[in-house]
Amino acid sequence: MAIIGIECSAHTFGVGVVKNGKILSNERRMYKISDKGMIPSKLADFHSEGAGTTIAAAIKNAGISTEEIEAVGYTKGPGLGASLRIGYLSAYTLSRKLGVPLIPVNHGIAHIEIAKRLNAMKNPVALYVSGGNSQILRMVEEPDRHYNIYGETYDIGVGNMLDSFARGAGLNPAWGSSVAKAAAGGRYIQLPYTVKGMDFTFTGLMTNALAKLKSEQLNDVCYSLQETAFSMLCEATERALLLTGSRELVLCGGVAQSARLKEMADAMAKPHNVKVGTLSDEYNADNGAMIGIVAERIFLSKSKIETGHEIDQRYRLDSVKVTWR
């Protein structure tokens, strides 16, 4: 038995093949972002053109035949509508061709679950940070089994904030990683720091940082922006760890690729004897394997597969009842 997972919520078309919890292949094709960001129509064209070859490569590199595939998982949301639709149509077409079930998966849950599995953690606090999402979560059993959000952004995700700042600063590509490179050798300058309990906001920070570019050096602004944003996340996460009593923390999502964020999370967690789990960039970035891992668990648990609303751009992670184990 093998399960194929298709991830297509933003710039990446990813396809992974999973068998008995083991990742057999993980192929992806990424839209090249310049200083202009992501243009929905071009994203859709890009994903449409590469869907078939990426699926074929994943199956070939997994060393399986199509007859061994028993279900197809796909990202239902959240994400960009143009991308989600191509991912869904690709998964739907494949499932119909093979005559196997189609399993919708929440993008955020997939990020957390692959981090838990590859770090051998049972129920850690998760700091989930990506382009569209910034949340602090942990699985709870009441009133039903689901991921409880202890803290989250009031406005935009930290990844979106960093990418938007990069565009405003003229960095190319307009990625958070470009901000990290530009921060080298920078000194700290004062920027707005907004944490309310375990929630936080980023738009004011970004707007202020862009304004500082008129009077401050680029590397100083980039350094200060990154330090401030990551300090906010670590402060809120520390509160969640103390509230839950958890001794495990996983970092997941695209922004979890940041070496500086990992360093700061380690420093925050060490005094509390909290183990910090991270992933390689391959699995922190959007990928099909994470969708396959969750789809396999849903399939094996014989949970009722939700139908209708094939995609949902605002698919809340905490709205999903986790009926599988």
C-alpha positions, -999 to +999 in steps of 0.1 A: +000+000+000+012+035-008-004+069-005+004+099-028+002+134-014-001+166-035+007+200-021-002+231-040-012+260-018+012+287-030+044+287-050+052+250-048+037+220-066+049+191-044+042+154-047+053+129-021+048+091-019+044+075+016+042+039+026+037+027+062+048+061+075+080+061+054+087+087+028+096+070-005+099+101-026+093+139-023+094+158-056+086+195-060+086+222-086+088+258-074+076+290-090+104+314-093+097+346-073+114+378-084+109+412-067+073+411-079+060+383-056+034+358-067+010+366-096-020+342-093-026+337-131+011+329-137+011+306-107-018+287-121-001+283-155+031+272-139+015+246-117-007+233-146+023+229-169+044+209-144+017+188-125+019+157-147+057+155-149+061+161-111+035+134-103+052+109-127+086+117-112+074+111-076+059+077-085+090+066-105+114+077-078+094+059-051+099+027-070+063+017-070+037+011-096+004+030-099-014-002-089+001+001-054-014+036-048-045+032-025-054+069-020-045+104-031-042+132-005-043+169-014-041+203+002-076+216+008-064+248+023-055+274+035-037+289+006-040+309-027-071+300-046-053+297-080-028+273-066-053+253-045-075+247-075-047+233-096-036+210-068-072+198-062-078+192-099-046+172-103-054+151-072-090+146-083-080+135-118-054+111-105-078+096-080-105+090-106-079+075-130-067+051-103-102+045-088-090+053-053-103+077-025-094+114-025-085+127+009-084+165+018-057+176+042-052+208+061-019+224+051-010+235+086-017+202+102+005+185+076+034+208+086+030+200+122+025+162+117+056+157+096+076+177+122+063+155+150+069+123+131+105+131+120+114+143+155+097+113+172+076+136+194+041+127+206+024+160+215+047+190+215+039+226+213+042+237+177+055+270+165+041+270+130+055+299+109+050+303+072+040+329+046+003+330+055+004+316+090+020+322+123+005+302+151+014+284+184-005+252+188-009+219+206-032+189+203-060+187+229-087+161+235-116+183+247-143+190+236-130+169+207-096+160+195-082+190+176-053+214+175-058+242+199-044+276+190-027+292+220-015+322+201-015+336+165-010+367+144-037+393+145-029+403+109-004+387+085+020+358+088+056+364+096+067+350+063+043+373+044+057+402+065+093+394+056+085+388+019+065+421+017+094+440+033+118+424+009+097+436-020+095+471-005+132+472+000+139+460-036+155+428-026+155+401-053+142+375-048+116+389-024+121+362+002+127+362+039+160+345+032+171+377+013+163+397+044+184+373+064+214+377+040+210+415+041+210+415+079+246+403+081+267+427+101+237+448+111+232+466+144+199+468+163+177+499+159+144+503+177+113+489+160+077+483+172+074+452+194+038+440+197+029+409+218-005+406+235-005+376+257+004+349+232-008+368+201+012+392+180+010+416+150+034+423+122+020+450+099+031+479+121+066+464+124+069+461+086+055+496+079+079+511+104+109+491+091+102+502+055+101+539+067+134+534+085+150+526+051+150+564+044+173+571+073+190+539+083+213+514+066+197+484+049+216+458+069+207+475+102+170+476+093+170+440+081+188+428+112+164+447+135+133+435+117+144+399+119+154+401+156+122+419+166+099+395+148+116+364+160+118+377+196+080+383+196+075+347+184+098+333+210+082+353+239+047+341+230+059+305+225+076+305+259+043+314+275+026+286+257+052+261+269+048+272+305+010+272+303+009+237+289+038+222+308+051+207+276+088+198+275+088+195+237+087+221+210+087+217+172+094+245+147+077+240+114+067+258+082+087+278+057+100+304+081+113+276+103+141+273+078+156+304+094+189+295+112+184+326+134+149+316+145+162+281+154+190+297+174+167+320+193+142+292+200+170+270+214+181+298+237+146+303+249+139+267+255+171+256+272+164+271+307+131+252+307+147+219+297+125+219+266+136+197+237+134+216+204+127+196+172+135+210+137+134+197+102+156+199+072+147+226+047+132+200+024+105+192+049+100+227+064+093+240+029+059+232+014+061+195+002+039+166-009+053+142+017+037+160+046+003+157+028+009+120+022+018+114+058-015+128+071-036+113+042-022+079+051-032+082+087-067+093+078-070+064+053-057+038+077-080+050+105-110+045+083-121+080+094-150+095+075-136+115+046-151+150+044-167+159+011-179+191-004-160+225-005-131+209-024-108+238-015-110+264+013-086+294+012-094+301+048-094+265+061-088+270+098-065+245+114-084+245+147-117+237+128-104+202+119-116+173+141-086+149+143-104+116+142-073+096+132-044+085+155 
